[in-house]
Amino acid sequence: MEKLGIVSTIKSKRDARLAIAALSPSGRELVNDASAVVDDSMKALLSHSSRVNENLDQMVGLLEDI
């Protein structure tokens, strides 16, 4: 993932054996894009159920809180 530019690694100042992985700006953008696709897919899937459709906004709000 580092070679693809999705994450970067940072060596620990306290322990040379430890490397910390962090999302790069490109990685954050990829996660945001994927989250939007998942949200849209779940809304489309759940919209087929009339009972779920009535509570969809509430469910999305709860998921966002998580």
N, C-alpha and C positions, 0 to 999 in steps of 0.2 A: 504494500500500500504506500510505502514511502517512495518507492520508485515511480509510482503513478502520481505522486504529489498530493495524495489524500491526507496523509499524516506526516508529521515530522517528529523526530526523536531528539530529546534533550538529555544529555548526560547529567546525572546527579552530581552536585558539588560535594555532597557528604559521602557518597559511596560510589566509587568508579564502576562497580559491577551493575549498577542500577541505571536503566534508561527509561525515561518517561515519554510516552507517546501522546501527542496532542494533534487535534484536527487542524489542518491548514485551512486558510480561507477557502480554497477549492473544496476541501473536505466538508466544511460547514455548508457551503452552497449545495453540495451533493446531498447532504442529509436533509436540508430544507426542501430541496426539490422532491426527494423521495417521500418526505412527510406529506407534502401536498398531494402527491399521487395516491398515497395510502388513504388520506382523508377523502379525496374525491371518490376513490374506489369503494370505500366503506359507505359513504353517503349513497352512492348508486345502488349498492347491494341492499342496504337497509331500506331504501325507499320503496322497494317492492312489497314490503309488509305494511299494511295500513296501520296496524297497531303500533309498530315501531316508528312509522313515519310521524305519528302524532307526538312522539317523545324524542324525535331525532335531535332537535336543537338542545334539549336538556342533556342528552347523552353525549353530544359533541362537547358541550361545556364541561361536563364531568371529566371526559377524557383529556381535555386541555388542562384541567386542574392537576391531573396526574402527571 
